[in-house]
Amino acid sequence: MRFQVTPGMRRLGASVLGMEAIVAGLVIPVAISVGGVLPVLAVTVGAGLAVLCVVAAGLLKKPIGYLLGSVAQVVAIATGFLVPTMFFLGTIFAALWITAIFVARRVEGVTSR
């Protein structure tokens, strides 16, 4: 079975990952000021997640982009150990990620008939 990438999946996936990259960047000051996390750790995790999201969005023409995007969802949820609100936000982004893949496939499957 081959993973088929559709234009709708790329658009929706890139939208989810783009917004997630912004939220990942905003986690940095929250983790430092509210969470009391060491600045080095907060910057490493927040910037690392943001870069991962941007790289994954850039690779969405290939199946590896979806693998990296899925890894980004796991990392976003795990960021909740630094900022507890990220457990909730990471879960929301993971649900949006899954929805983007399946809904785009379904819609494009219906319109191509």
N, C-alpha and C positions, 0 to 999 in steps of 0.2 A: 504494500500500500504506500502510495506516494503522497506527501503533504503538498496540496496544491494551494498556491498563494493567489488570491484574487485582488483586483484593485480596491474593492471596498474594504477588504481586510486591512490593506496597507493604510488606507485613509483613517479608518476608525482606530486601528492600533497605534498609528502615529499620534493621533489626537490624545488618546489615553496616556501614552508615554510622555508626550510633551507636557501635559498638565501635571503628570506625576513628577517630572523633572523639576518643575517650578515648586511644587510642594516639598520635594526633597531639599531644595535649596533653602526654603523657608524653615525647615526643621533645624538648621544650624543655630540661628539665634535663639530659637525657643529652647533647644536642648541646653544651651549655655546659660541663658538667663533664668529660665524657669526650672529646668531639670537639674541644674548644677553639674552638668557633665563637663569634663575637661575639654577645653576648646580644641585641642588637637584631635581628640576622639570625635567630637561633634563635627568638625570640618571634614575629617576623613570619611566618616560614614555618610554625611549629608552630600558632600561633593561627589563621593564615589557612587552613590545611588543616582545622583543627577546625571553624571557622565554615563553610567550604565544605561539609563533610560534613553539618552540622546543617541548613543551608539546603537542600541537595539532599534530605535526608530529609523536610523539610517540604513539598517540592514534588513528592513522588512520586505524587501524584494526576494529575499532568500529565506529558506526555512530556519537557518541559524538565528535570524532576527527574532523569530517567535520563541525560540529556546531562550535567548538572552532576555527577551521581554518577560518570559515566565519566571526566570531567575530573579529579575528585578521585582516581581510581585512578592516573591518569598522574602527578599531582602527588605522590601518596604514593610512587610508585616513584622519582620524581626527587628526593625528599627524601633518598634514599640517598647523594646527593653530599655531604650534611652529616653524616649518620649512616649509615655503610655497612650496618648491619643493616636499615635501611629498604628496601634493595633487595629483601631477602628478604621482609620483612613486607608491603611494598607489593605484591609479586607475589602473596602469599597472599591479601591483601584483594581484589586484582583478580580472582583465580580465584573467590573467594567471591561477588563481585559478579556475575560472569558466570553462575555456577552458580545464584545466587538468581533471576536473571531467567529462565533457561531451564528450570530444574526447576519453578519455580512455574507457568510457562505449561503445561508438560507435565502436571503433576499436576492443575491445574484444567481442562485440556482433557479429561482422562480422566474426571474426576468429573462433568463437566457433560453427558456423553453419556447 
